Amino acid sequence: MRTLSVKKDEIKRSWFVVDAKDRILGRLSSLIANVLRGKNKVNFTPHLDMSDFIIVINADKIRLTGEKRNQKEYWRHTGFSGGGKSKSFKTSDPEFILYNSIKGMLPHNKLGRKLIKHVKIYKDSTHPHESQSPQLLEI
């Protein structure tokens, strides 16, 4: 038998809305990363951008388990000596927290950098993408 490969013009993209209210950060991020990769589609091809567009609303109401809300820190380095900086979960922007979590679950290559652009994250329940008529993503 022959293996049929998907062509770029055969890929159909959809728009989905995900409500992050009272969802656990890691579980929600892995779900979004799988949809971005296209793993929810029957004709998944690992080397192609099969992703749908994801709109995440209520990002400021996301939940963490245990004491992570008080203990979790985001660390980065400026590139200069002594340039290590960290900020806590409480002081971080909710959009950054979810974006960073999803980005870490995508491939670390050109494809991952392309896929992360298909995520739109908003703090509250309003978003400017009503014209795309997004569907609610079942979790």
N, CA, C and O of each residue as an XYZ file, in Angstrom:
556
protein
N       0.836     -1.183      0.000
C       0.000      0.000      0.000
C       0.874      1.237      0.000
O       2.012      1.220      0.471
N       0.327      2.295     -0.531
C       1.049      3.555     -0.575
C       0.594      4.450      0.565
O      -0.578      4.449      0.941
N       1.518      5.200      1.100
C       1.192      6.177      2.135
C       0.886      7.504      1.455
O       1.713      8.043      0.719
N      -0.298      8.018      1.708
C      -0.688      9.289      1.110
C      -0.238     10.422      2.014
O      -0.489     10.405      3.219
N       0.418     11.392      1.437
C       0.892     12.541      2.192
C      -0.013     13.736      1.906
O      -0.493     13.914      0.786
N      -0.235     14.533      2.911
C      -1.106     15.702      2.777
C      -0.350     16.828      2.089
O       0.812     17.087      2.401
N      -1.006     17.484      1.166
C      -0.423     18.649      0.491
C      -0.837     19.911      1.239
O      -1.820     19.904      1.979
N      -0.093     20.986      1.047
C      -0.391     22.230      1.756
C      -1.773     22.772      1.420
O      -2.445     23.322      2.293
N      -2.212     22.627      0.165
C      -3.510     23.174     -0.218
C      -4.679     22.309      0.261
O      -5.830     22.734      0.167
N      -4.407     21.115      0.768
C      -5.455     20.240      1.294
C      -5.727     20.470      2.775
O      -6.683     19.917      3.319
N      -4.905     21.273      3.431
C      -5.051     21.512      4.869
C      -6.183     22.510      5.103
O      -6.212     23.592      4.516
N      -7.112     22.119      5.973
C      -8.233     23.000      6.320
C      -8.020     23.489      7.748
O      -7.796     22.698      8.664
N      -8.093     24.792      7.920
C      -7.868     25.398      9.236
C      -9.186     25.878      9.825
O     -10.034     26.425      9.119
N      -9.344     25.670     11.111
C     -10.532     26.117     11.830
C     -10.113     27.070     12.937
O      -8.935     27.153     13.284
N     -11.074     27.782     13.485
C     -10.849     28.674     14.622
C     -11.592     28.097     15.817
O     -12.763     27.733     15.718
N     -10.897     28.016     16.952
C     -11.487     27.492     18.174
C     -11.313     28.496     19.309
O     -10.335     29.243     19.356
N     -12.288     28.497     20.226
C     -12.215     29.310     21.441
C     -12.068     28.365     22.623
O     -12.777     27.364     22.719
N     -11.145     28.688     23.522
C     -10.939     27.911     24.741
C     -11.106     28.854     25.925
O     -10.461     29.900     25.989
N     -11.971     28.479     26.858
C     -12.160     29.266     28.075
C     -11.226     28.714     29.142
O     -11.356     27.557     29.542
N     -10.283     29.536     29.608
C      -9.270     29.092     30.569
C      -9.728     29.239     32.017
O      -8.955     28.971     32.936
N     -10.952     29.654     32.230
C     -11.438     29.878     33.591
C     -11.454     28.559     34.366
O     -12.077     27.586     33.943
N     -10.759     28.541     35.506
C     -10.658     27.400     36.415
C     -10.070     26.158     35.751
O     -10.381     25.040     36.159
N      -9.231     26.333     34.741
C      -8.512     25.220     34.120
C      -7.095     25.184     34.668
O      -6.530     26.231     34.984
N      -6.517     24.009     34.783
C      -5.153     23.859     35.274
C      -4.199     24.193     34.133
O      -4.395     23.744     33.004
N      -3.169     24.979     34.428
C      -2.263     25.530     33.421
C      -1.637     24.466     32.528
O      -1.725     24.576     31.305
N      -1.012     23.451     33.093
C      -0.306     22.459     32.295
C      -1.224     21.607     31.446
O      -0.895     21.287     30.304
N      -2.371     21.234     31.987
C      -3.310     20.399     31.240
C      -3.917     21.169     30.071
O      -4.092     20.622     28.982
N      -4.234     22.430     30.301
C      -4.775     23.258     29.231
C      -3.723     23.508     28.155
O      -4.029     23.480     26.963
N      -2.492     23.751     28.573
C      -1.410     24.014     27.623
C      -1.130     22.806     26.739
O      -0.893     22.960     25.541
N      -1.156     21.612     27.313
C      -0.894     20.424     26.499
C      -2.021     20.169     25.511
O      -1.769     19.712     24.396
N      -3.256     20.456     25.898
C      -4.380     20.319     24.980
C      -4.233     21.284     23.802
O      -4.420     20.901     22.647
N      -3.899     22.528     24.104
C      -3.734     23.545     23.055
C      -2.557     23.189     22.156
O      -2.642     23.359     20.940
N      -1.461     22.698     22.730
C      -0.298     22.331     21.931
C      -0.621     21.183     20.974
O      -0.143     21.176     19.839
N      -1.419     20.221     21.412
C      -1.808     19.123     20.535
C      -2.676     19.600     19.378
O      -2.507     19.133     18.252
N      -3.595     20.514     19.634
C      -4.436     21.052     18.559
C      -3.593     21.889     17.609
O      -3.810     21.861     16.398
N      -2.631     22.637     18.149
C      -1.750     23.428     17.284
C      -0.910     22.544     16.373
O      -0.712     22.879     15.205
N      -0.419     21.436     16.878
C       0.353     20.507     16.054
C      -0.510     19.857     14.988
O       0.003     19.448     13.947
N      -1.825     19.755     15.231
C      -2.722     19.085     14.294
C      -2.936     17.634     14.643
O      -3.415     16.864     13.810
N      -2.593     17.238     15.859
C      -2.714     15.840     16.262
C      -4.164     15.405     16.438
O      -4.441     14.211     16.553
N      -5.086     16.352     16.461
C      -6.496     16.001     16.564
C      -7.105     15.661     15.201
O      -8.273     15.281     15.130
N      -6.339     15.791     14.131
C      -6.835     15.528     12.782
C      -6.442     14.117     12.345
O      -5.430     13.577     12.792
N      -7.242     13.538     11.480
C      -7.006     12.184     11.015
C      -5.754     12.108     10.162
O      -5.018     11.124     10.229
N      -5.503     13.131      9.361
C      -4.378     13.110      8.422
C      -3.171     13.873      8.964
O      -2.531     14.620      8.226
N      -2.857     13.691     10.247
C      -1.735     14.379     10.885
C      -0.418     14.029     10.193
O      -0.104     12.862      9.958
N       0.334     15.074      9.877
C       1.658     14.908      9.291
C       2.633     15.710     10.152
O       2.469     16.923     10.279
N       3.643     15.070     10.746
C       4.490     15.745     11.731
C       5.298     16.919     11.194
O       5.589     17.850     11.945
N       5.668     16.899      9.916
C       6.548     17.946      9.408
C       5.794     19.111      8.773
O       6.424     20.046      8.278
N       4.442     19.080      8.776
C       3.659     20.156      8.171
C       2.942     20.975      9.235
O       2.668     20.496     10.336
N       2.649     22.208      8.883
C       1.860     23.088      9.742
C       0.391     22.763      9.512
O      -0.224     23.297      8.588
N      -0.173     21.901     10.336
C      -1.569     21.481     10.200
C      -2.456     22.222     11.200
O      -3.615     21.853     11.391
N      -1.930     23.244     11.828
C      -2.562     23.811     13.005
C      -3.834     24.579     12.704
O      -4.006     25.161     11.633
N      -4.715     24.556     13.689
C      -5.895     25.410     13.710
C      -5.542     26.641     14.529
O      -4.516     26.672     15.208
N      -6.385     27.642     14.464
C      -6.178     28.852     15.256
C      -6.905     28.696     16.587
O      -8.045     28.233     16.627
N      -6.245     29.080     17.669
C      -6.800     28.947     19.012
C      -6.916     30.328     19.645
O      -5.954     31.097     19.658
N      -8.097     30.637     20.168
C      -8.331     31.873     20.914
C      -8.559     31.468     22.365
O      -9.489     30.719     22.662
N      -7.725     31.955     23.259
C      -7.853     31.633     24.686
C      -8.390     32.869     25.388
O      -7.807     33.950     25.297
N      -9.513     32.701     26.095
C     -10.099     33.812     26.847
C     -10.015     33.498     28.340
O      -9.821     32.347     28.731
N     -10.159     34.520     29.160
C     -10.093     34.431     30.626
C      -8.760     33.858     31.103
O      -8.733     33.001     31.986
N      -7.668     34.323     30.529
C      -6.343     33.821     30.904
C      -5.964     34.224     32.325
O      -5.130     33.563     32.945
N      -6.550     35.285     32.850
C      -6.203     35.703     34.206
C      -6.872     34.836     35.269
O      -6.550     34.972     36.450
N      -7.793     33.949     34.888
C      -8.482     33.084     35.846
C      -7.955     31.645     35.799
O      -8.636     30.715     36.232
N      -6.737     31.468     35.270
C      -6.154     30.130     35.166
C      -5.706     29.656     36.541
O      -5.412     30.469     37.417
N      -5.654     28.343     36.728
C      -5.407     27.774     38.042
C      -4.120     26.956     38.035
O      -3.761     26.352     37.025
N      -3.441     26.944     39.161
C      -2.275     26.087     39.382
C      -2.555     25.198     40.578
O      -3.338     25.559     41.456
N      -1.913     24.027     40.613
C      -2.121     23.121     41.732
C      -1.021     23.315     42.761
O       0.058     23.819     42.450
N      -1.304     22.916     43.971
C      -0.311     22.981     45.043
C       0.053     24.407     45.402
O      -0.788     25.305     45.362
N       1.316     24.609     45.754
C       1.821     25.915     46.165
C       2.507     26.660     45.029
O       3.251     27.611     45.269
N       2.257     26.229     43.782
C       2.960     26.845     42.654
C       2.628     28.324     42.496
O       3.467     29.100     42.038
N       1.422     28.719     42.867
C       1.054     30.132     42.741
C       1.988     31.021     43.552
O       2.256     32.157     43.160
N       2.484     30.519     44.672
C       3.384     31.293     45.522
C       4.858     31.036     45.211
O       5.691     31.911     45.446
N       5.196     29.860     44.690
C       6.590     29.477     44.540
C       7.134     29.566     43.122
O       8.347     29.683     42.945
N       6.280     29.515     42.108
C       6.748     29.453     40.719
C       7.396     30.768     40.297
O       6.865     31.848     40.556
N       8.556     30.659     39.640
C       9.272     31.833     39.146
C       9.663     31.621     37.696
O       9.944     30.500     37.272
N       9.679     32.706     36.944
C      10.120     32.683     35.547
C      11.470     33.362     35.478
O      11.613     34.521     35.865
N      12.471     32.629     34.977
C      13.841     33.106     34.963
C      14.287     33.354     33.543
O      13.972     32.582     32.636
N      15.030     34.445     33.349
C      15.627     34.727     32.042
C      16.973     35.386     32.253
O      17.298     35.810     33.362
N      17.759     35.472     31.190
C      19.083     36.071     31.273
C      19.233     37.080     30.157
O      18.844     36.815     29.020
N      19.797     38.238     30.472
C      19.927     39.303     29.491
C      21.066     39.056     28.509
O      21.068     39.622     27.416
N      22.026     38.226     28.879
C      23.182     37.976     28.034
C      24.431     38.654     28.564
O      25.541     38.327     28.145
N      24.263     39.588     29.474
C      25.395     40.241     30.120
C      25.722     39.497     31.405
O      24.864     38.829     31.980
N      26.974     39.617     31.853
C      27.341     38.925     33.082
C      26.569     39.524     34.258
O      26.446     40.742     34.387
N      26.064     38.654     35.095
C      25.236     39.092     36.216
C      23.848     39.515     35.783
O      23.155     40.200     36.535
N      23.421     39.126     34.587
C      22.156     39.593     34.031
C      20.992     38.655     34.225
O      20.022     38.723     33.471
N      21.055     37.779     35.213
C      19.935     36.882     35.481
C      18.790     37.637     36.129
O      18.993     38.382     37.088
N      17.588     37.446     35.606
C      16.411     38.116     36.164
C      15.319     37.102     36.374
O      15.180     36.157     35.598
N      14.545     37.296     37.418
C      13.418     36.397     37.651
C      12.227     37.221     38.121
O      12.373     38.273     38.743
N      11.035     36.701     37.800
C       9.822     37.313     38.322
C       8.867     36.206     38.715
O       8.870     35.126     38.124
N       8.062     36.481     39.703
C       7.191     35.452     40.258
C       5.937     35.288     39.416
O       5.642     36.110     38.549
N       5.217     34.229     39.679
C       3.967     33.954     38.980
C       2.950     35.063     39.249
O       2.212     35.473     38.354
N       2.923     35.535     40.485
C       1.936     36.553     40.861
C       2.130     37.863     40.112
O       1.152     38.528     39.773
N       3.381     38.247     39.848
C       3.638     39.523     39.186
C       3.691     39.407     37.670
O       3.760     40.420     36.973
N       3.659     38.177     37.150
C       3.743     37.978     35.707
C       2.400     38.240     35.042
O       1.343     38.107     35.657
N       2.469     38.613     33.782
C       1.289     38.852     32.974
C       0.630     37.514     32.648
O       1.336     36.582     32.261
N      -0.702     37.373     32.787
C      -1.354     36.090     32.521
C      -1.171     35.606     31.078
O      -1.097     34.403     30.829
N      -1.099     36.542     30.136
C      -0.887     36.141     28.745
C       0.495     35.526     28.563
O       0.656     34.555     27.824
N       1.499     36.099     29.245
C       2.861     35.580     29.169
C       2.942     34.179     29.761
O       3.620     33.312     29.210
N       2.264     33.953     30.867
C       2.312     32.662     31.546
C       1.789     31.560     30.635
O       2.434     30.523     30.476
N       0.629     31.781     30.040
C       0.039     30.768     29.168
C       0.830     30.614     27.874
O       1.026     29.497     27.397
N       1.283     31.721     27.305
C       2.083     31.691     26.085
C       3.368     30.898     26.296
O       3.742     30.074     25.462
N       4.033     31.149     27.403
C       5.295     30.485     27.725
C       5.089     28.984     27.929
O       5.922     28.177     27.516
N       3.986     28.619     28.561
C       3.690     27.219     28.807
C       3.397     26.475     27.505
O       3.881     25.360     27.309
N       2.615     27.078     26.621
C       2.288     26.448     25.338
C       3.530     26.352     24.464
O       3.757     25.332     23.814
N       4.327     27.401     24.446
C       5.534     27.418     23.623
C       6.505     26.323     24.025
O       7.167     25.738     23.167
N       6.598     26.039     25.316
C       7.481     24.992     25.793
C       7.050     23.592     25.388
O       7.864     22.669     25.400
N       5.771     23.417     25.028
C       5.252     22.106     24.639
C       5.244     21.898     23.126
O       4.857     20.831     22.649
N       5.664     22.898     22.378
C       5.750     22.778     20.922
C       7.175     22.409     20.524
O       8.088     22.544     21.339
N       7.391     21.946     19.290
C       8.751     21.642     18.853
C       9.639     22.871     18.891
O       9.185     23.976     18.594
N      10.891     22.690     19.251
C      11.834     23.801     19.351
C      12.598     23.939     18.037
O      13.801     23.687     17.977
N      11.886     24.342     16.991
C      12.474     24.526     15.671
C      11.621     25.526     14.883
O      10.780     26.212     15.463
N      11.832     25.610     13.572
C      11.087     26.562     12.748
C       9.584     26.306     12.788
O       8.786     27.244     12.792
N       9.209     25.047     12.818
C       7.792     24.704     12.848
C       7.138     25.198     14.135
O       6.030     25.733     14.097
N       7.806     25.027     15.266
C       7.267     25.492     16.537
C       7.107     27.001     16.575
O       6.129     27.514     17.121
N       8.068     27.713     15.996
C       7.972     29.173     15.952
C       6.824     29.629     15.065
O       6.240     30.686     15.304
N       6.497     28.850     14.053
C       5.366     29.182     13.188
C       4.036     28.849     13.873
O       3.068     29.600     13.753
N       3.994     27.734     14.582
C       2.756     27.286     15.224
C       2.321     28.213     16.353
O       1.125     28.446     16.529
N       3.258     28.740     17.112
C       2.901     29.568     18.270
C       2.222     30.863     17.843
O       1.551     31.504     18.651
N       2.388     31.251     16.595
C       1.732     32.465     16.094
C       0.242     32.264     15.877
O      -0.477     33.233     15.637
N      -0.240     31.023     15.957
C      -1.654     30.745     15.756
C      -2.446     30.781     17.057
O      -3.630     30.443     17.069
N      -1.815     31.182     18.141
C      -2.496     31.284     19.437
C      -2.731     32.753     19.752
O      -1.811     33.567     19.676
N      -3.960     33.087     20.103
C      -4.324     34.437     20.516
C      -4.833     34.345     21.948
O      -5.808     33.642     22.213
N      -4.182     35.049     22.879
C      -4.506     34.933     24.300
C      -5.007     36.280     24.806
O      -4.401     37.319     24.545
N      -6.132     36.247     25.541
C      -6.742     37.460     26.075
C      -7.077     37.263     27.552
O      -7.487     36.179     27.967
N      -6.897     38.326     28.342
C      -7.136     38.269     29.786
C      -8.604     38.062     30.119
O      -8.938     37.243     30.976
N      -9.475     38.794     29.452
C     -10.897     38.723     29.788
C     -11.663     37.927     28.738
O     -11.064     37.265     27.890
N     -12.985     37.995     28.801
C     -13.805     37.131     27.950
C     -14.128     37.728     26.582
O     -14.886     37.125     25.822
N     -13.583     38.880     26.250
C     -13.848     39.476     24.938
C     -12.632     39.300     24.036
O     -11.488     39.311     24.490
N     -12.911     39.137     22.749
C     -11.828     39.020     21.772
C     -12.303     39.593     20.432
O     -13.502     39.593     20.156
N     -11.378     40.080     19.597
C     -11.752     40.727     18.335
C     -11.868     39.771     17.144
O     -11.765     40.214     16.000
N     -12.077     38.480     17.381
C     -12.074     37.505     16.290
C     -13.456     36.906     16.028
O     -13.557     35.755     15.603
N     -14.511     37.665     16.275
C     -15.863     37.173     16.060
C     -16.156     36.916     14.583
O     -16.975     36.057     14.256
N     -15.500     37.648     13.698
C     -15.769     37.489     12.261
C     -15.299     36.138     11.730
O     -15.762     35.705     10.674
N     -14.387     35.459     12.438
C     -13.932     34.135     12.025
C     -14.890     33.047     12.466
O     -14.694     31.881     12.123
N     -15.931     33.404     13.224
C     -16.935     32.484     13.791
C     -16.282     31.256     14.420
O     -16.451     30.140     13.930
N     -15.523     31.466     15.523
C     -14.830     30.341     16.174
C     -15.802     29.409     16.878
O     -16.861     29.827     17.346
N     -15.425     28.145     16.944
C     -16.212     27.137     17.640
C     -15.609     26.917     19.018
O     -14.416     27.140     19.224
N     -16.427     26.485     19.948
C     -15.939     26.178     21.287
C     -15.213     24.839     21.240
O     -15.766     23.850     20.758
N     -13.977     24.801     21.737
C     -13.182     23.575     21.736
C     -13.595     22.724     22.925
O     -13.529     23.171     24.070
N     -14.019     21.502     22.652
C     -14.446     20.597     23.709
C     -13.231     20.066     24.454
O     -12.276     19.584     23.844
N     -13.275     20.156     25.760
C     -12.136     19.721     26.589
C     -12.537     18.467     27.342
O     -11.737     17.921     28.102
